[in-house]
Every structure is written in C-alpha cells, then in structure tokens.
Amino acid sequence: ENIPYGDYALKVLHDENGNNKTDLTFAGFAKEGCCVSNQAISLFGYPSFEQAKFTFNKQILKLKLKMIYVR
C-alpha cells in the first residue's frame, strides 16, 4: 500500500534450510530456490538491477515469477 510509482526489481529466495542467509555455489548461484523479476539471468551471481527492473506505473500490477533451483 502507498508504494510510489517507479522502477523496481525483485529477488525472492526460498531459505530452505532456515539459516537466514543465501547459500551460494562456488559460481555465485543460490543453492536454494530463487527467482528474479523479468526472469533475468546472469552467468555469475544475480542479474543487475537494469536486467531485472520493471516499471510500477498503475494501481494493480501483476508479476509472474518462476522459482528456479541450481543443483
């Protein structure tokens, strides 16, 4: 509620083991389920804000996020 219009990016992490941190592989990928807005990807680590950003410019905005797992 009351979120100002503008550009945003989302990163969602499923903390499967409940240790309150992002467990990473040697290449910088999350070992647990994660998703980023715009389905943005990066070869190493998380994508940049520019890759993941979306514009919030109306009262209701629906985003579709897909959780991925790197094992």
PQR file of N, CA, C, O and H, with PARSE charges and radii, in Angstrom:
ATOM      1  N   GLU A   1       0.841  -1.176   0.000 -0.4000 1.5000
ATOM      2  CA  GLU A   1       0.000   0.000   0.000 -0.0000 2.0000
ATOM      3  C   GLU A   1       0.887   1.241   0.000  0.5500 1.7000
ATOM      4  O   GLU A   1       1.908   1.274   0.687 -0.5500 1.4000
ATOM      5  N   ASN A   2       0.507   2.249  -0.759 -0.4000 1.5000
ATOM      6  CA  ASN A   2       1.222   3.526  -0.833 -0.0000 2.0000
ATOM      7  C   ASN A   2       2.645   3.404  -1.363  0.5500 1.7000
ATOM      8  O   ASN A   2       3.528   4.154  -0.947 -0.5500 1.4000
ATOM      9  H   ASN A   2      -0.322   2.221  -1.318  0.4000 1.0000
ATOM     10  N   ILE A   3       2.869   2.477  -2.267 -0.4000 1.5000
ATOM     11  CA  ILE A   3       4.176   2.340  -2.897 -0.0000 2.0000
ATOM     12  C   ILE A   3       4.236   3.329  -4.054  0.5500 1.7000
ATOM     13  O   ILE A   3       3.354   3.319  -4.913 -0.5500 1.4000
ATOM     14  H   ILE A   3       2.151   1.868  -2.605  0.4000 1.0000
ATOM     15  N   PRO A   4       5.249   4.177  -4.096 -0.5600 1.5000
ATOM     16  CA  PRO A   4       5.334   5.168  -5.183  0.2800 2.0000
ATOM     17  C   PRO A   4       5.621   4.507  -6.525  0.5500 1.7000
ATOM     18  O   PRO A   4       6.330   3.502  -6.588 -0.5500 1.4000
ATOM     19  N   TYR A   5       5.072   5.070  -7.598 -0.4000 1.5000
ATOM     20  CA  TYR A   5       5.360   4.580  -8.935 -0.0000 2.0000
ATOM     21  C   TYR A   5       6.841   4.766  -9.234  0.5500 1.7000
ATOM     22  O   TYR A   5       7.476   5.706  -8.756 -0.5500 1.4000
ATOM     23  H   TYR A   5       4.496   5.886  -7.547  0.4000 1.0000
ATOM     24  N   GLY A   6       7.376   3.846 -10.038 -0.4000 1.5000
ATOM     25  CA  GLY A   6       8.786   3.939 -10.399 -0.0000 2.0000
ATOM     26  C   GLY A   6       9.307   2.596 -10.849  0.5500 1.7000
ATOM     27  O   GLY A   6       8.537   1.664 -11.079 -0.5500 1.4000
ATOM     28  H   GLY A   6       6.860   3.082 -10.426  0.4000 1.0000
ATOM     29  N   ASP A   7      10.613   2.502 -10.972 -0.4000 1.5000
ATOM     30  CA  ASP A   7      11.269   1.263 -11.379 -0.0000 2.0000
ATOM     31  C   ASP A   7      11.691   0.479 -10.150  0.5500 1.7000
ATOM     32  O   ASP A   7      12.234   1.034  -9.195 -0.5500 1.4000
ATOM     33  H   ASP A   7      11.238   3.260 -10.784  0.4000 1.0000
ATOM     34  N   TYR A   8      11.432  -0.819 -10.190 -0.4000 1.5000
ATOM     35  CA  TYR A   8      11.749  -1.726  -9.092 -0.0000 2.0000
ATOM     36  C   TYR A   8      12.321  -3.006  -9.666  0.5500 1.7000
ATOM     37  O   TYR A   8      12.189  -3.271 -10.861 -0.5500 1.4000
ATOM     38  H   TYR A   8      10.990  -1.269 -10.966  0.4000 1.0000
ATOM     39  N   ALA A   9      12.952  -3.797  -8.823 -0.4000 1.5000
ATOM     40  CA  ALA A   9      13.400  -5.140  -9.168 -0.0000 2.0000
ATOM     41  C   ALA A   9      13.142  -6.020  -7.950  0.5500 1.7000
ATOM     42  O   ALA A   9      13.236  -5.563  -6.811 -0.5500 1.4000
ATOM     43  H   ALA A   9      13.059  -3.582  -7.853  0.4000 1.0000
ATOM     44  N   LEU A  10      12.816  -7.277  -8.200 -0.4000 1.5000
ATOM     45  CA  LEU A  10      12.552  -8.212  -7.115 -0.0000 2.0000
ATOM     46  C   LEU A  10      13.501  -9.393  -7.187  0.5500 1.7000
ATOM     47  O   LEU A  10      13.805  -9.902  -8.265 -0.5500 1.4000
ATOM     48  H   LEU A  10      12.739  -7.648  -9.126  0.4000 1.0000
ATOM     49  N   LYS A  11      13.962  -9.817  -6.021 -0.4000 1.5000
ATOM     50  CA  LYS A  11      14.692 -11.071  -5.876 -0.0000 2.0000
ATOM     51  C   LYS A  11      14.029 -11.802  -4.721  0.5500 1.7000
ATOM     52  O   LYS A  11      13.876 -11.244  -3.634 -0.5500 1.4000
ATOM     53  H   LYS A  11      13.714  -9.403  -5.145  0.4000 1.0000
ATOM     54  N   VAL A  12      13.637 -13.045  -4.953 -0.4000 1.5000
ATOM     55  CA  VAL A  12      12.967 -13.832  -3.925 -0.0000 2.0000
ATOM     56  C   VAL A  12      13.792 -15.085  -3.680  0.5500 1.7000
ATOM     57  O   VAL A  12      14.178 -15.771  -4.626 -0.5500 1.4000
ATOM     58  H   VAL A  12      13.761 -13.498  -5.836  0.4000 1.0000
ATOM     59  N   LEU A  13      14.061 -15.383  -2.432 -0.4000 1.5000
ATOM     60  CA  LEU A  13      14.835 -16.564  -2.058 -0.0000 2.0000
ATOM     61  C   LEU A  13      14.007 -17.454  -1.150  0.5500 1.7000
ATOM     62  O   LEU A  13      13.379 -16.977  -0.205 -0.5500 1.4000
ATOM     63  H   LEU A  13      13.747 -14.825  -1.664  0.4000 1.0000
ATOM     64  N   HIS A  14      14.008 -18.743  -1.438 -0.4000 1.5000
ATOM     65  CA  HIS A  14      13.373 -19.730  -0.569 -0.0000 2.0000
ATOM     66  C   HIS A  14      14.463 -20.271   0.352  0.5500 1.7000
ATOM     67  O   HIS A  14      15.262 -21.111  -0.062 -0.5500 1.4000
ATOM     68  H   HIS A  14      14.518 -19.131  -2.205  0.4000 1.0000
ATOM     69  N   ASP A  15      14.500 -19.803   1.584 -0.4000 1.5000
ATOM     70  CA  ASP A  15      15.518 -20.228   2.552 -0.0000 2.0000
ATOM     71  C   ASP A  15      15.161 -21.616   3.054  0.5500 1.7000
ATOM     72  O   ASP A  15      14.594 -21.768   4.136 -0.5500 1.4000
ATOM     73  H   ASP A  15      13.851 -19.121   1.920  0.4000 1.0000
ATOM     74  N   GLU A  16      15.494 -22.626   2.266 -0.4000 1.5000
ATOM     75  CA  GLU A  16      15.073 -23.998   2.531 -0.0000 2.0000
ATOM     76  C   GLU A  16      15.597 -24.546   3.847  0.5500 1.7000
ATOM     77  O   GLU A  16      14.892 -25.297   4.521 -0.5500 1.4000
ATOM     78  H   GLU A  16      15.955 -22.503   1.387  0.4000 1.0000
ATOM     79  N   ASN A  17      16.823 -24.188   4.228 -0.4000 1.5000
ATOM     80  CA  ASN A  17      17.380 -24.735   5.465 -0.0000 2.0000
ATOM     81  C   ASN A  17      17.201 -23.806   6.669  0.5500 1.7000
ATOM     82  O   ASN A  17      17.649 -24.125   7.770 -0.5500 1.4000
ATOM     83  H   ASN A  17      17.396 -23.578   3.680  0.4000 1.0000
ATOM     84  N   GLY A  18      16.551 -22.663   6.460 -0.4000 1.5000
ATOM     85  CA  GLY A  18      16.196 -21.772   7.563 -0.0000 2.0000
ATOM     86  C   GLY A  18      17.376 -21.129   8.273  0.5500 1.7000
ATOM     87  O   GLY A  18      17.266 -20.795   9.452 -0.5500 1.4000
ATOM     88  H   GLY A  18      16.188 -22.404   5.565  0.4000 1.0000
ATOM     89  N   ASN A  19      18.513 -20.944   7.587 -0.4000 1.5000
ATOM     90  CA  ASN A  19      19.668 -20.337   8.253 -0.0000 2.0000
ATOM     91  C   ASN A  19      19.743 -18.826   8.068  0.5500 1.7000
ATOM     92  O   ASN A  19      20.733 -18.202   8.448 -0.5500 1.4000
ATOM     93  H   ASN A  19      18.603 -21.216   6.629  0.4000 1.0000
ATOM     94  N   ASN A  20      18.693 -18.232   7.482 -0.4000 1.5000
ATOM     95  CA  ASN A  20      18.585 -16.778   7.298 -0.0000 2.0000
ATOM     96  C   ASN A  20      19.708 -16.171   6.461  0.5500 1.7000
ATOM     97  O   ASN A  20      20.095 -15.023   6.676 -0.5500 1.4000
ATOM     98  H   ASN A  20      17.888 -18.739   7.174  0.4000 1.0000
ATOM     99  N   LYS A  21      20.229 -16.942   5.506 -0.4000 1.5000
ATOM    100  CA  LYS A  21      21.219 -16.397   4.591 -0.0000 2.0000
ATOM    101  C   LYS A  21      21.099 -17.109   3.246  0.5500 1.7000
ATOM    102  O   LYS A  21      20.484 -18.170   3.140 -0.5500 1.4000
ATOM    103  H   LYS A  21      19.915 -17.875   5.331  0.4000 1.0000
ATOM    104  N   THR A  22      21.698 -16.506   2.226 -0.4000 1.5000
ATOM    105  CA  THR A  22      21.708 -17.095   0.904 -0.0000 2.0000
ATOM    106  C   THR A  22      22.934 -17.985   0.779  0.5500 1.7000
ATOM    107  O   THR A  22      24.062 -17.493   0.764 -0.5500 1.4000
ATOM    108  H   THR A  22      22.198 -15.644   2.312  0.4000 1.0000
ATOM    109  N   ASP A  23      22.720 -19.287   0.691 -0.4000 1.5000
ATOM    110  CA  ASP A  23      23.823 -20.216   0.495 -0.0000 2.0000
ATOM    111  C   ASP A  23      24.140 -20.253  -0.994  0.5500 1.7000
ATOM    112  O   ASP A  23      23.247 -20.454  -1.817 -0.5500 1.4000
ATOM    113  H   ASP A  23      21.804 -19.686   0.704  0.4000 1.0000
ATOM    114  N   LEU A  24      25.421 -20.057  -1.343 -0.4000 1.5000
ATOM    115  CA  LEU A  24      25.823 -19.927  -2.737 -0.0000 2.0000
ATOM    116  C   LEU A  24      26.747 -21.065  -3.177  0.5500 1.7000
ATOM    117  O   LEU A  24      27.483 -21.637  -2.373 -0.5500 1.4000
ATOM    118  H   LEU A  24      26.146 -19.893  -0.674  0.4000 1.0000
ATOM    119  N   THR A  25      26.689 -21.374  -4.472 -0.4000 1.5000
ATOM    120  CA  THR A  25      27.638 -22.300  -5.067 -0.0000 2.0000
ATOM    121  C   THR A  25      28.952 -21.557  -5.289  0.5500 1.7000
ATOM    122  O   THR A  25      29.023 -20.347  -5.070 -0.5500 1.4000
ATOM    123  H   THR A  25      26.092 -20.909  -5.125  0.4000 1.0000
ATOM    124  N   PHE A  26      29.982 -22.261  -5.718 -0.4000 1.5000
ATOM    125  CA  PHE A  26      31.275 -21.622  -5.977 -0.0000 2.0000
ATOM    126  C   PHE A  26      31.175 -20.564  -7.077  0.5500 1.7000
ATOM    127  O   PHE A  26      31.989 -19.642  -7.126 -0.5500 1.4000
ATOM    128  H   PHE A  26      29.924 -23.243  -5.896  0.4000 1.0000
ATOM    129  N   ALA A  27      30.162 -20.696  -7.973 -0.4000 1.5000
ATOM    130  CA  ALA A  27      29.983 -19.742  -9.074 -0.0000 2.0000
ATOM    131  C   ALA A  27      29.081 -18.569  -8.688  0.5500 1.7000
ATOM    132  O   ALA A  27      28.837 -17.683  -9.506 -0.5500 1.4000
ATOM    133  H   ALA A  27      29.501 -21.445  -7.932  0.4000 1.0000
ATOM    134  N   GLY A  28      28.585 -18.557  -7.449 -0.4000 1.5000
ATOM    135  CA  GLY A  28      27.774 -17.437  -7.002 -0.0000 2.0000
ATOM    136  C   GLY A  28      26.278 -17.607  -7.195  0.5500 1.7000
ATOM    137  O   GLY A  28      25.526 -16.650  -7.009 -0.5500 1.4000
ATOM    138  H   GLY A  28      28.784 -19.277  -6.784  0.4000 1.0000
ATOM    139  N   PHE A  29      25.820 -18.812  -7.569 -0.4000 1.5000
ATOM    140  CA  PHE A  29      24.387 -19.078  -7.716 -0.0000 2.0000
ATOM    141  C   PHE A  29      23.827 -19.542  -6.377  0.5500 1.7000
ATOM    142  O   PHE A  29      24.523 -20.182  -5.589 -0.5500 1.4000
ATOM    143  H   PHE A  29      26.430 -19.590  -7.721  0.4000 1.0000
ATOM    144  N   ALA A  30      22.558 -19.211  -6.131 -0.4000 1.5000
ATOM    145  CA  ALA A  30      21.906 -19.669  -4.905 -0.0000 2.0000
ATOM    146  C   ALA A  30      21.730 -21.182  -4.946  0.5500 1.7000
ATOM    147  O   ALA A  30      21.298 -21.737  -5.956 -0.5500 1.4000
ATOM    148  H   ALA A  30      21.994 -18.691  -6.772  0.4000 1.0000
ATOM    149  N   LYS A  31      22.071 -21.847  -3.838 -0.4000 1.5000
ATOM    150  CA  LYS A  31      21.862 -23.293  -3.734 -0.0000 2.0000
ATOM    151  C   LYS A  31      20.396 -23.603  -3.457  0.5500 1.7000
ATOM    152  O   LYS A  31      19.949 -24.735  -3.643 -0.5500 1.4000
ATOM    153  H   LYS A  31      22.422 -21.396  -3.017  0.4000 1.0000
ATOM    154  N   GLU A  32      19.662 -22.609  -3.018 -0.4000 1.5000
ATOM    155  CA  GLU A  32      18.246 -22.774  -2.685 -0.0000 2.0000
ATOM    156  C   GLU A  32      17.410 -22.109  -3.775  0.5500 1.7000
ATOM    157  O   GLU A  32      17.938 -21.348  -4.587 -0.5500 1.4000
ATOM    158  H   GLU A  32      20.026 -21.690  -2.867  0.4000 1.0000
ATOM    159  N   GLY A  33      16.129 -22.388  -3.796 -0.4000 1.5000
ATOM    160  CA  GLY A  33      15.259 -21.822  -4.817 -0.0000 2.0000
ATOM    161  C   GLY A  33      15.275 -20.305  -4.794  0.5500 1.7000
ATOM    162  O   GLY A  33      15.256 -19.690  -3.728 -0.5500 1.4000
ATOM    163  H   GLY A  33      15.700 -23.006  -3.136  0.4000 1.0000
ATOM    164  N   CYS A  34      15.310 -19.702  -5.987 -0.4000 1.5000
ATOM    165  CA  CYS A  34      15.284 -18.250  -6.067 -0.0000 2.0000
ATOM    166  C   CYS A  34      14.638 -17.834  -7.381  0.5500 1.7000
ATOM    167  O   CYS A  34      14.543 -18.622  -8.323 -0.5500 1.4000
ATOM    168  H   CYS A  34      15.326 -20.202  -6.852  0.4000 1.0000
ATOM    169  N   CYS A  35      14.200 -16.597  -7.425 -0.4000 1.5000
ATOM    170  CA  CYS A  35      13.683 -16.030  -8.665 -0.0000 2.0000
ATOM    171  C   CYS A  35      13.952 -14.533  -8.659  0.5500 1.7000
ATOM    172  O   CYS A  35      14.085 -13.902  -7.610 -0.5500 1.4000
ATOM    173  H   CYS A  35      14.277 -15.957  -6.660  0.4000 1.0000
ATOM    174  N   VAL A  36      14.027 -13.985  -9.873 -0.4000 1.5000
ATOM    175  CA  VAL A  36      14.308 -12.576 -10.068 -0.0000 2.0000
ATOM    176  C   VAL A  36      13.282 -12.039 -11.056  0.5500 1.7000
ATOM    177  O   VAL A  36      12.911 -12.739 -11.999 -0.5500 1.4000
ATOM    178  H   VAL A  36      13.919 -14.497 -10.725  0.4000 1.0000
ATOM    179  N   SER A  37      12.824 -10.822 -10.858 -0.4000 1.5000
ATOM    180  CA  SER A  37      11.852 -10.232 -11.773 -0.0000 2.0000
ATOM    181  C   SER A  37      12.404 -10.205 -13.199  0.5500 1.7000
ATOM    182  O   SER A  37      13.615 -10.165 -13.416 -0.5500 1.4000
ATOM    183  H   SER A  37      13.126 -10.253 -10.092  0.4000 1.0000
ATOM    184  N   ASN A  38      11.486 -10.230 -14.157 -0.4000 1.5000
ATOM    185  CA  ASN A  38      11.787 -10.283 -15.597 -0.0000 2.0000
ATOM    186  C   ASN A  38      12.463 -11.579 -16.002  0.5500 1.7000
ATOM    187  O   ASN A  38      12.975 -11.680 -17.117 -0.5500 1.4000
ATOM    188  H   ASN A  38      10.502 -10.263 -13.981  0.4000 1.0000
ATOM    189  N   GLN A  39      12.479 -12.578 -15.120 -0.4000 1.5000
ATOM    190  CA  GLN A  39      13.165 -13.840 -15.393 -0.0000 2.0000
ATOM    191  C   GLN A  39      14.604 -13.569 -15.831  0.5500 1.7000
ATOM    192  O   GLN A  39      15.170 -14.315 -16.630 -0.5500 1.4000
ATOM    193  H   GLN A  39      12.063 -12.496 -14.215  0.4000 1.0000
ATOM    194  N   ALA A  40      15.181 -12.506 -15.307 -0.4000 1.5000
ATOM    195  CA  ALA A  40      16.540 -12.098 -15.675 -0.0000 2.0000
ATOM    196  C   ALA A  40      17.539 -13.145 -15.214  0.5500 1.7000
ATOM    197  O   ALA A  40      17.383 -13.740 -14.148 -0.5500 1.4000
ATOM    198  H   ALA A  40      14.721 -11.900 -14.658  0.4000 1.0000
ATOM    199  N   ILE A  41      18.553 -13.363 -16.014 -0.4000 1.5000
ATOM    200  CA  ILE A  41      19.603 -14.315 -15.665 -0.0000 2.0000
ATOM    201  C   ILE A  41      20.963 -13.643 -15.833  0.5500 1.7000
ATOM    202  O   ILE A  41      21.101 -12.634 -16.525 -0.5500 1.4000
ATOM    203  H   ILE A  41      18.680 -12.880 -16.881  0.4000 1.0000
ATOM    204  N   SER A  42      21.951 -14.229 -15.186 -0.4000 1.5000
ATOM    205  CA  SER A  42      23.321 -13.743 -15.277 -0.0000 2.0000
ATOM    206  C   SER A  42      24.227 -14.966 -15.257  0.5500 1.7000
ATOM    207  O   SER A  42      23.895 -15.969 -14.625 -0.5500 1.4000
ATOM    208  H   SER A  42      21.839 -15.048 -14.624  0.4000 1.0000
ATOM    209  N   LEU A  43      25.348 -14.897 -15.927 -0.4000 1.5000
ATOM    210  CA  LEU A  43      26.260 -16.037 -15.938 -0.0000 2.0000
ATOM    211  C   LEU A  43      26.848 -16.315 -14.563  0.5500 1.7000
ATOM    212  O   LEU A  43      27.073 -17.473 -14.211 -0.5500 1.4000
ATOM    213  H   LEU A  43      25.618 -14.082 -16.440  0.4000 1.0000
ATOM    214  N   PHE A  44      27.101 -15.267 -13.778 -0.4000 1.5000
ATOM    215  CA  PHE A  44      27.646 -15.429 -12.436 -0.0000 2.0000
ATOM    216  C   PHE A  44      26.883 -14.541 -11.469  0.5500 1.7000
ATOM    217  O   PHE A  44      26.755 -13.337 -11.696 -0.5500 1.4000
ATOM    218  H   PHE A  44      26.918 -14.327 -14.064  0.4000 1.0000
ATOM    219  N   GLY A  45      26.376 -15.123 -10.398 -0.4000 1.5000
ATOM    220  CA  GLY A  45      25.654 -14.361  -9.394 -0.0000 2.0000
ATOM    221  C   GLY A  45      24.293 -13.883  -9.893  0.5500 1.7000
ATOM    222  O   GLY A  45      23.737 -14.421 -10.851 -0.5500 1.4000
ATOM    223  H   GLY A  45      26.480 -16.100 -10.214  0.4000 1.0000
ATOM    224  N   TYR A  46      23.780 -12.873  -9.228 -0.4000 1.5000
ATOM    225  CA  TYR A  46      22.461 -12.352  -9.563 -0.0000 2.0000
ATOM    226  C   TYR A  46      22.558 -11.312 -10.671  0.5500 1.7000
ATOM    227  O   TYR A  46      23.583 -10.643 -10.804 -0.5500 1.4000
ATOM    228  H   TYR A  46      24.232 -12.436  -8.451  0.4000 1.0000
ATOM    229  N   PRO A  47      21.498 -11.171 -11.468 -0.5600 1.5000
ATOM    230  CA  PRO A  47      21.497 -10.145 -12.514  0.2800 2.0000
ATOM    231  C   PRO A  47      21.491  -8.740 -11.923  0.5500 1.7000
ATOM    232  O   PRO A  47      21.188  -8.546 -10.746 -0.5500 1.4000
ATOM    233  N   SER A  48      21.825  -7.781 -12.749 -0.4000 1.5000
ATOM    234  CA  SER A  48      21.858  -6.384 -12.309 -0.0000 2.0000
ATOM    235  C   SER A  48      20.431  -5.851 -12.155  0.5500 1.7000
ATOM    236  O   SER A  48      19.464  -6.455 -12.619 -0.5500 1.4000
ATOM    237  H   SER A  48      22.071  -7.939 -13.705  0.4000 1.0000
ATOM    238  N   PHE A  49      20.339  -4.714 -11.495 -0.4000 1.5000
ATOM    239  CA  PHE A  49      19.053  -4.035 -11.365 -0.0000 2.0000
ATOM    240  C   PHE A  49      18.480  -3.748 -12.751  0.5500 1.7000
ATOM    241  O   PHE A  49      17.288  -3.950 -12.983 -0.5500 1.4000
ATOM    242  H   PHE A  49      21.124  -4.223 -11.118  0.4000 1.0000
ATOM    243  N   GLU A  50      19.319  -3.279 -13.669 -0.4000 1.5000
ATOM    244  CA  GLU A  50      18.871  -2.947 -15.028 -0.0000 2.0000
ATOM    245  C   GLU A  50      18.263  -4.162 -15.724  0.5500 1.7000
ATOM    246  O   GLU A  50      17.277  -4.023 -16.448 -0.5500 1.4000
ATOM    247  H   GLU A  50      20.288  -3.115 -13.480  0.4000 1.0000
ATOM    248  N   GLN A  51      18.828  -5.339 -15.519 -0.4000 1.5000
ATOM    249  CA  GLN A  51      18.299  -6.557 -16.147 -0.0000 2.0000
ATOM    250  C   GLN A  51      16.976  -6.990 -15.520  0.5500 1.7000
ATOM    251  O   GLN A  51      16.110  -7.530 -16.209 -0.5500 1.4000
ATOM    252  H   GLN A  51      19.629  -5.451 -14.931  0.4000 1.0000
ATOM    253  N   ALA A  52      16.818  -6.760 -14.244 -0.4000 1.5000
ATOM    254  CA  ALA A  52      15.659  -7.273 -13.513 -0.0000 2.0000
ATOM    255  C   ALA A  52      14.550  -6.245 -13.304  0.5500 1.7000
ATOM    256  O   ALA A  52      13.474  -6.600 -12.822 -0.5500 1.4000
ATOM    257  H   ALA A  52      17.521  -6.321 -13.684  0.4000 1.0000
ATOM    258  N   LYS A  53      14.782  -4.997 -13.651 -0.4000 1.5000
ATOM    259  CA  LYS A  53      13.811  -3.953 -13.303 -0.0000 2.0000
ATOM    260  C   LYS A  53      12.508  -4.074 -14.105  0.5500 1.7000
ATOM    261  O   LYS A  53      12.471  -4.579 -15.227 -0.5500 1.4000
ATOM    262  H   LYS A  53      15.656  -4.709 -14.043  0.4000 1.0000
ATOM    263  N   PHE A  54      11.470  -3.591 -13.476 -0.4000 1.5000
ATOM    264  CA  PHE A  54      10.152  -3.451 -14.104 -0.0000 2.0000
ATOM    265  C   PHE A  54       9.602  -2.111 -13.656  0.5500 1.7000
ATOM    266  O   PHE A  54      10.042  -1.560 -12.647 -0.5500 1.4000
ATOM    267  H   PHE A  54      11.500  -3.181 -12.565  0.4000 1.0000
ATOM    268  N   THR A  55       8.651  -1.591 -14.397 -0.4000 1.5000
ATOM    269  CA  THR A  55       8.070  -0.292 -14.061 -0.0000 2.0000
ATOM    270  C   THR A  55       6.720  -0.494 -13.384  0.5500 1.7000
ATOM    271  O   THR A  55       5.804  -1.093 -13.949 -0.5500 1.4000
ATOM    272  H   THR A  55       8.294  -2.039 -15.217  0.4000 1.0000
ATOM    273  N   PHE A  56       6.622   0.013 -12.180 -0.4000 1.5000
ATOM    274  CA  PHE A  56       5.363   0.022 -11.439 -0.0000 2.0000
ATOM    275  C   PHE A  56       4.696   1.348 -11.755  0.5500 1.7000
ATOM    276  O   PHE A  56       5.127   2.394 -11.269 -0.5500 1.4000
ATOM    277  H   PHE A  56       7.366   0.499 -11.721  0.4000 1.0000
ATOM    278  N   ASN A  57       3.631   1.312 -12.578 -0.4000 1.5000
ATOM    279  CA  ASN A  57       3.019   2.567 -13.036 -0.0000 2.0000
ATOM    280  C   ASN A  57       1.495   2.523 -13.043  0.5500 1.7000
ATOM    281  O   ASN A  57       0.855   3.341 -13.704 -0.5500 1.4000
ATOM    282  H   ASN A  57       3.281   0.463 -12.973  0.4000 1.0000
ATOM    283  N   LYS A  58       0.916   1.582 -12.320 -0.4000 1.5000
ATOM    284  CA  LYS A  58      -0.540   1.537 -12.186 -0.0000 2.0000
ATOM    285  C   LYS A  58      -0.888   0.933 -10.837  0.5500 1.7000
ATOM    286  O   LYS A  58      -0.058   0.282 -10.201 -0.5500 1.4000
ATOM    287  H   LYS A  58       1.436   0.917 -11.783  0.4000 1.0000
ATOM    288  N   GLN A  59      -2.116   1.153 -10.411 -0.4000 1.5000
ATOM    289  CA  GLN A  59      -2.527   0.773  -9.058 -0.0000 2.0000
ATOM    290  C   GLN A  59      -2.356  -0.715  -8.794  0.5500 1.7000
ATOM    291  O   GLN A  59      -1.942  -1.098  -7.699 -0.5500 1.4000
ATOM    292  H   GLN A  59      -2.790   1.682 -10.927  0.4000 1.0000
ATOM    293  N   ILE A  60      -2.662  -1.561  -9.766 -0.4000 1.5000
ATOM    294  CA  ILE A  60      -2.510  -3.004  -9.611 -0.0000 2.0000
ATOM    295  C   ILE A  60      -1.589  -3.502 -10.713  0.5500 1.7000
ATOM    296  O   ILE A  60      -1.846  -3.277 -11.896 -0.5500 1.4000
ATOM    297  H   ILE A  60      -2.998  -1.250 -10.655  0.4000 1.0000
ATOM    298  N   LEU A  61      -0.526  -4.171 -10.325 -0.4000 1.5000
ATOM    299  CA  LEU A  61       0.435  -4.722 -11.273 -0.0000 2.0000
ATOM    300  C   LEU A  61       0.653  -6.183 -10.913  0.5500 1.7000
ATOM    301  O   LEU A  61       1.016  -6.495  -9.778 -0.5500 1.4000
ATOM    302  H   LEU A  61      -0.318  -4.353  -9.364  0.4000 1.0000
ATOM    303  N   LYS A  62       0.438  -7.073 -11.858 -0.4000 1.5000
ATOM    304  CA  LYS A  62       0.656  -8.495 -11.622 -0.0000 2.0000
ATOM    305  C   LYS A  62       1.985  -8.902 -12.239  0.5500 1.7000
ATOM    306  O   LYS A  62       2.270  -8.598 -13.397 -0.5500 1.4000
ATOM    307  H   LYS A  62       0.143  -6.820 -12.780  0.4000 1.0000
ATOM    308  N   LEU A  63       2.783  -9.588 -11.451 -0.4000 1.5000
ATOM    309  CA  LEU A  63       4.054 -10.112 -11.919 -0.0000 2.0000
ATOM    310  C   LEU A  63       4.018 -11.629 -11.849  0.5500 1.7000
ATOM    311  O   LEU A  63       3.432 -12.200 -10.929 -0.5500 1.4000
ATOM    312  H   LEU A  63       2.551  -9.835 -10.510  0.4000 1.0000
ATOM    313  N   LYS A  64       4.632 -12.270 -12.804 -0.4000 1.5000
ATOM    314  CA  LYS A  64       4.729 -13.725 -12.808 -0.0000 2.0000
ATOM    315  C   LYS A  64       6.180 -14.082 -12.546  0.5500 1.7000
ATOM    316  O   LYS A  64       7.060 -13.750 -13.340 -0.5500 1.4000
ATOM    317  H   LYS A  64       5.108 -11.806 -13.551  0.4000 1.0000
ATOM    318  N   LEU A  65       6.430 -14.753 -11.439 -0.4000 1.5000
ATOM    319  CA  LEU A  65       7.779 -15.137 -11.058 -0.0000 2.0000
ATOM    320  C   LEU A  65       7.903 -16.652 -11.111  0.5500 1.7000
ATOM    321  O   LEU A  65       6.977 -17.371 -10.736 -0.5500 1.4000
ATOM    322  H   LEU A  65       5.716 -15.022 -10.794  0.4000 1.0000
ATOM    323  N   LYS A  66       9.047 -17.133 -11.575 -0.4000 1.5000
ATOM    324  CA  LYS A  66       9.283 -18.572 -11.668 -0.0000 2.0000
ATOM    325  C   LYS A  66      10.491 -18.930 -10.814  0.5500 1.7000
ATOM    326  O   LYS A  66      11.603 -18.466 -11.067 -0.5500 1.4000
ATOM    327  H   LYS A  66       9.799 -16.549 -11.880  0.4000 1.0000
ATOM    328  N   MET A  67      10.262 -19.767  -9.794 -0.4000 1.5000
ATOM    329  CA  MET A  67      11.312 -20.194  -8.907 -0.0000 2.0000
ATOM    330  C   MET A  67      12.212 -21.189  -9.641  0.5500 1.7000
ATOM    331  O   MET A  67      11.714 -22.133 -10.255 -0.5500 1.4000
ATOM    332  H   MET A  67       9.359 -20.144  -9.589  0.4000 1.0000
ATOM    333  N   ILE A  68      13.533 -20.986  -9.586 -0.4000 1.5000
ATOM    334  CA  ILE A  68      14.458 -21.917 -10.201 -0.0000 2.0000
ATOM    335  C   ILE A  68      15.392 -22.481  -9.128  0.5500 1.7000
ATOM    336  O   ILE A  68      15.619 -21.869  -8.085 -0.5500 1.4000
ATOM    337  H   ILE A  68      13.938 -20.219  -9.088  0.4000 1.0000
ATOM    338  N   TYR A  69      15.909 -23.639  -9.415 -0.4000 1.5000
ATOM    339  CA  TYR A  69      16.818 -24.310  -8.488 -0.0000 2.0000
ATOM    340  C   TYR A  69      18.075 -24.707  -9.250  0.5500 1.7000
ATOM    341  O   TYR A  69      17.996 -25.345 -10.299 -0.5500 1.4000
ATOM    342  H   TYR A  69      15.724 -24.137 -10.263  0.4000 1.0000
ATOM    343  N   VAL A  70      19.223 -24.332  -8.723 -0.4000 1.5000
ATOM    344  CA  VAL A  70      20.505 -24.745  -9.299 -0.0000 2.0000
ATOM    345  C   VAL A  70      21.075 -25.800  -8.366  0.5500 1.7000
ATOM    346  O   VAL A  70      21.381 -25.509  -7.210 -0.5500 1.4000
ATOM    347  H   VAL A  70      19.287 -23.814  -7.870  0.4000 1.0000
ATOM    348  N   ARG A  71      21.216 -26.994  -8.850 -0.4000 1.5000
ATOM    349  CA  ARG A  71      21.710 -28.092  -8.007 -0.0000 2.0000
ATOM    350  C   ARG A  71      23.048 -28.582  -8.482  0.5500 1.7000
ATOM    351  O   ARG A  71      23.614 -29.502  -7.891 -0.5500 1.4000
ATOM    352  H   ARG A  71      20.967 -27.230  -9.790  0.4000 1.0000
TER
END
